[in-house]
């Protein structure tokens, strides 16, 4: 037997006993093409073996561990559960002597979310950060038609644009001043969906009354119903012009009759450690009509992103002997640029192309950022509903910083923020705020 014939029989033997699906690489094809007769014979051998191998390999459930956390999938993909966690360690260092510095576990949020029976989605996210014991999210949804979905439970109402970002995805350590005027979380139900080939998304929801800018809505001393609607469009998402694809514009609004407790306005707008620059007088409550309108814009192009939103809010408030209406206005403009060239994605944090690995000269991704925001309260709030020597009638701030994404799941942030106030002190204006904030985040 010649060497060539021995080699061909060896190939046939290997293909016959293999336990994996048959594949043709170029090396085998070259030898099979030498003689048409032998090629046909070997194909006859392969065909029944391939079919028997595929039939005898059952589909099984899978468990994967990676940057998306721990994911369990059923064989038919009808069930899928993800276990994740968000941990944020923050430091706030005030450069004046009026506000104490703070180091805290800002969020410690285990996350369980997934799909049940193919069309139902759910999310449970308790939070024990800041010594709290709350459910940040807890909802169930039904997703059969992309154009019409249903969601009910506790989640972020579709109002402020920046508030739509999960905490682990925000550009800045804390959200801007407009977030003082909208719900952080609320309990209710909404219909939502995508239309026009993903160029348009809409939300329509009913929610219970609750205080602005607080995740603790379960046992709030507030009552009422709020109707919320939002439309947001990416008009050029399917357009051939690349620099227009990342443009998104929209508007949201709410109307309701809300009665109960009111939140102070503060900077930073969330978290422990900050300045309450506007606080209502004792006994003042929300006592009737409240409406909000908020135009919003988002834009991404390559390594650049821009976020802008404006909020106007009007609400009826009541003191012991007076009933009145107060208007509030806030806006912000935030932008960033990824120095290492990674592309930005709508309402998502940056994912580095390479995780940090000093041995290979990889250092993750770096992003610089800046924000300017303002908030105004109607002068009619003073002095009946708020004390002008304790509460400011406006606040302005600017923030600059840098984000370092070491891996897709680990990032650090460093920011400097300076705030200015009009009113709020016996001698005129409250003192300016100068603050350095830092964060280490693990989000899986």
Secondary structure, 3 states (H helix, E strand, C coil): CCHHHHHHHHHHHHHHHCCCCCCCCHHHHHHHCCCHHHHHHHHHHHHHHHHHHHHHCCCCCEEEEECCEEEEECCCCCCEEEEEEEEEEEEEEECCCCCCCEEEEEEEEEEEEEEECCCEEEEEEEECHHHCCEEEEEEEEEEEECCEEEEEEEECCCCCCHHHCCHHHCCCCCCCHHHHHCCCCEEEEEEEEEECCCCEEEEEEEEECCCCCCCCCCCCCEEEEEEEEEEEECCCCCCCCHHHHCEEEEEEEEEEEEEECCCCEEECCCCCCCEEEECECCCCEEEEEEEEEEEEEEEEECCEEEEEEEEEEEEEEECCCCEEEEEEEEEEEEEEEECCCCCCCCCCCCCCCCCCEHHHCECCEEEEEEEEEEEEECHHHECCCECCCCCEEEEEEEEEEEEEECCCCEEEEEEEEEEEEEEEECCEECCCEEEEEEEEEEEC
